[in-house]
Amino acid sequence: MKRGSVPRPALLVSVRSPAEAAAALAGGADVIDVKDPAAGSLGAAAPSVCGDIAEAVGQQAPWTMACGELADGLDRLAAHLAATWQSLQEAGPATRPFPLAIKVGLAGCERGRPWRRQLAEIAHQLPAGVGQVVVIYADAASCGAPPAAEVLEAAFELRAMAVLVDTFNKQSDGLLGQQSLSQLQAWRMHAAAAGCRFVVAGKLGLEDFAAVATLGADIIAVRSAVCSHGRSGPVVPQLVRRVREGLIASTAGALLSETENMEKRS
């Protein structure tokens, strides 16, 4: 690692309404992610909600959207995307026309499902400029998702925009309770080799940032940490700001530690 090579990762905040998007932006979020938390880890928001949030965000920040689980059906996903694009086109000129990227979960796709081919079909149907995020579930063994090695291979084949590491079961341990830092670091290196950004999520809180900052992730994604009363509560600007400041401090600490280690070795 080179001196000064630990930049602050972008802060992505998942929201379910225009009001939450405004709160996230007021707190300093860099990326807005649209989802329905009540529908699962990557629960898809209704197309009309996506349009309303996109209109509220406008040109203030890039935005992404969760589209549910691939195992729920390719036809369902295609219909959802078509309805969402229609909603976005009707939302008005202030809207950033399409999301920066979409993400689809792979729970239940471990065996007997042609998930790679289906992800490729989705990629071919996306509008120009919309990227695809492939998802590694840290708790893949318990949710029937493909192993990380296969997902990383697919990311390379698909020329995916990003690799997201998340947890499927939000009632279980968070990311750092499911995977070691050394394993996450190895996945980050594979993602980088495939030309993909590396995104980490999964019940991350302030207490996790000191460790997460050492990974060199491009984006840190949160929801629970910026909501009052947990994941199902509303996004609060002050909590977003606190998470952003904690992320900045942790990244600076990681950089200082690495610099000191380099000086000791020199």
VENPEPE-V842822 format. One record per residue. N is the residue number from 0. RES is the residue in one small letter. SS is DSSP state (helix for helix, strand for strand, loop for the rest). PHI is phi in whole degrees, 0 to 359 (* if undefined). PSI is psi in degrees with one decimal (NA if undefined). Layout:
BEGIN
N;RES;SS;PHI;PSI  N;RES;SS;PHI;PSI
END
This chain:
BEGIN
0;m;loop;*;132.1  1;k;loop;277;154.6  2;r;loop;302;132.4  3;g;loop;77;21.0  4;s;loop;260;19.8  5;v;loop;244;78.7  6;p;loop;288;157.6  7;r;loop;291;127.1  8;p;loop;292;152.0  9;a;strand;293;148.2  10;l;strand;259;116.5  11;l;strand;257;131.2  12;v;strand;241;126.7  13;s;strand;275;132.4  14;v;strand;228;161.0  15;r;loop;236;3.6  16;s;loop;202;161.9  17;p;helix;301;-36.8  18;a;helix;297;-41.6  19;e;helix;292;-35.5  20;a;helix;298;-42.5  21;a;helix;297;-39.6  22;a;helix;295;-42.0  23;a;helix;296;-43.0  24;l;helix;294;-39.5  25;a;helix;297;-31.1  26;g;loop;276;-6.9  27;g;loop;104;19.2  28;a;loop;298;141.9  29;d;loop;269;-30.8  30;v;strand;225;138.4  31;i;strand;255;129.7  32;d;strand;245;128.5  33;v;strand;262;124.8  34;k;loop;204;171.2  35;d;loop;246;98.7  36;p;helix;302;-28.2  37;a;helix;288;-14.6  38;a;helix;262;9.6  39;g;loop;121;-178.4  40;s;loop;304;-43.7  41;l;loop;240;41.7  42;g;loop;302;133.4  43;a;loop;278;131.0  44;a;loop;282;155.5  45;a;loop;299;146.1  46;p;helix;308;-39.6  47;s;helix;294;-35.2  48;v;helix;294;-41.5  49;c;helix;302;-44.0  50;g;helix;297;-42.8  51;d;helix;295;-41.1  52;i;helix;290;-42.1  53;a;helix;301;-39.9  54;e;helix;294;-38.6  55;a;helix;291;-36.8  56;v;helix;285;-40.8  57;g;loop;56;-129.5  58;q;loop;263;11.4  59;q;loop;288;-30.0  60;a;loop;197;156.6  61;p;strand;290;156.3  62;w;strand;222;154.5  63;t;strand;231;171.0  64;m;strand;216;139.9  65;a;strand;274;144.5  66;c;strand;235;18.1  67;g;strand;85;-158.6  68;e;strand;254;137.2  69;l;helix;300;-33.0  70;a;helix;295;-15.2  71;d;helix;287;-12.3  72;g;loop;125;129.6  73;l;helix;294;-37.6  74;d;helix;297;-40.8  75;r;helix;298;-42.5  76;l;helix;295;-44.1  77;a;helix;298;-41.1  78;a;helix;294;-39.3  79;h;helix;297;-44.6  80;l;helix;296;-43.6  81;a;helix;299;-43.2  82;a;helix;293;-35.4  83;t;helix;292;-44.8  84;w;helix;301;-39.7  85;q;helix;297;-42.8  86;s;helix;297;-39.7  87;l;helix;294;-39.6  88;q;helix;292;-23.2  89;e;helix;269;-6.9  90;a;loop;284;-21.5  91;g;loop;121;163.1  92;p;loop;293;-19.7  93;a;loop;284;-12.8  94;t;loop;285;139.1  95;r;loop;291;114.9  96;p;loop;309;-47.4  97;f;loop;227;161.3  98;p;loop;291;159.1  99;l;loop;296;-37.1  100;a;strand;199;160.3  101;i;strand;240;157.6  102;k;strand;223;139.9  103;v;strand;231;129.5  104;g;strand;284;157.9  105;l;loop;242;21.0  106;a;loop;299;136.2  107;g;loop;82;4.8  108;c;loop;255;13.9  109;e;loop;296;-43.1  110;r;loop;226;145.7  111;g;loop;72;14.4  112;r;loop;227;129.5  113;p;loop;281;62.2  114;w;helix;294;-32.6  115;r;helix;295;-46.3  116;r;helix;297;-39.3  117;q;helix;292;-38.7  118;l;helix;297;-37.6  119;a;helix;295;-39.4  120;e;helix;299;-42.1  121;i;helix;298;-45.6  122;a;helix;302;-39.8  123;h;helix;291;-20.0  124;q;helix;264;-4.7  125;l;loop;284;143.7  126;p;loop;298;157.4  127;a;loop;303;134.3  128;g;loop;92;-8.1  129;v;loop;262;119.0  130;g;strand;268;170.7  131;q;strand;243;135.9  132;v;strand;253;124.7  133;v;strand;264;146.2  134;v;strand;244;124.0  135;i;strand;262;119.8  136;y;strand;272;122.5  137;a;loop;298;-27.2  138;d;loop;256;41.7  139;a;helix;304;-38.3  140;a;helix;298;-34.4  141;s;helix;271;-15.0  142;c;helix;247;6.4  143;g;loop;71;29.0  144;a;loop;270;157.2  145;p;loop;297;152.0  146;p;loop;293;156.9  147;a;helix;303;-39.6  148;a;helix;301;-39.3  149;e;helix;288;-37.8  150;v;helix;295;-40.6  151;l;helix;294;-37.1  152;e;helix;298;-42.8  153;a;helix;295;-37.1  154;a;helix;300;-41.0  155;f;helix;294;-45.9  156;e;helix;297;-38.5  157;l;helix;276;-9.7  158;r;loop;54;47.5  159;a;loop;298;151.9  160;m;loop;288;-37.1  161;a;strand;207;158.8  162;v;strand;247;124.7  163;l;strand;253;128.9  164;v;strand;255;121.4  165;d;strand;219;175.9  166;t;loop;248;140.3  167;f;loop;279;-46.5  168;n;loop;270;107.2  169;k;loop;279;-2.0  170;q;loop;266;-8.4  171;s;loop;262;-168.4  172;d;loop;300;153.6  173;g;loop;286;-174.2  174;l;helix;305;-47.7  175;l;helix;287;-11.3  176;g;helix;272;-9.4  177;q;helix;254;-31.4  178;q;loop;221;148.9  179;s;loop;281;158.9  180;l;helix;297;-37.0  181;s;helix;296;-37.3  182;q;helix;292;-42.7  183;l;helix;298;-39.7  184;q;helix;297;-40.5  185;a;helix;297;-41.9  186;w;helix;296;-39.0  187;r;helix;299;-41.9  188;m;helix;295;-39.8  189;h;helix;295;-40.8  190;a;helix;298;-43.6  191;a;helix;298;-40.5  192;a;helix;297;-29.0  193;a;loop;274;0.5  194;g;loop;79;22.0  195;c;loop;254;146.2  196;r;strand;290;156.4  197;f;strand;241;123.5  198;v;strand;239;134.6  199;v;strand;239;142.0  200;a;loop;209;-178.3  201;g;loop;115;70.1  202;k;loop;58;39.0  203;l;loop;283;136.3  204;g;loop;232;178.2  205;l;helix;305;-35.9  206;e;helix;291;-14.3  207;d;helix;266;-15.8  208;f;helix;293;-34.1  209;a;helix;301;-39.9  210;a;helix;284;-45.1  211;v;helix;297;-33.2  212;a;helix;299;-24.5  213;t;helix;283;-11.2  214;l;helix;284;-27.3  215;g;loop;76;29.5  216;a;loop;295;150.2  217;d;loop;280;-33.8  218;i;strand;220;137.3  219;i;strand;250;124.3  220;a;strand;251;132.8  221;v;strand;222;157.6  222;r;loop;217;-60.6  223;s;helix;308;-40.8  224;a;helix;293;-17.5  225;v;helix;246;11.8  226;c;strand;249;144.7  227;s;loop;281;138.4  228;h;loop;64;34.0  229;g;loop;83;-169.7  230;r;loop;301;-30.0  231;s;loop;274;-8.7  232;g;loop;277;174.7  233;p;loop;283;151.4  234;v;strand;291;135.2  235;v;loop;243;124.6  236;p;helix;306;-40.9  237;q;helix;296;-35.6  238;l;helix;288;-37.7  239;v;helix;300;-44.4  240;r;helix;297;-41.1  241;r;helix;296;-41.1  242;v;helix;295;-42.5  243;r;helix;299;-45.2  244;e;helix;294;-37.9  245;g;helix;294;-36.6  246;l;helix;293;-41.5  247;i;helix;297;-45.9  248;a;helix;295;-41.1  249;s;helix;292;-39.0  250;t;helix;294;-41.7  251;a;helix;297;-39.2  252;g;helix;295;-40.2  253;a;helix;295;-39.8  254;l;helix;294;-43.2  255;l;helix;298;-43.4  256;s;helix;298;-42.7  257;e;helix;295;-40.6  258;t;helix;297;-43.2  259;e;helix;296;-39.2  260;n;helix;295;-39.0  261;m;helix;295;-39.5  262;e;helix;293;-35.7  263;k;helix;293;-35.2  264;r;helix;281;-19.7  265;s;loop;276;NA
END
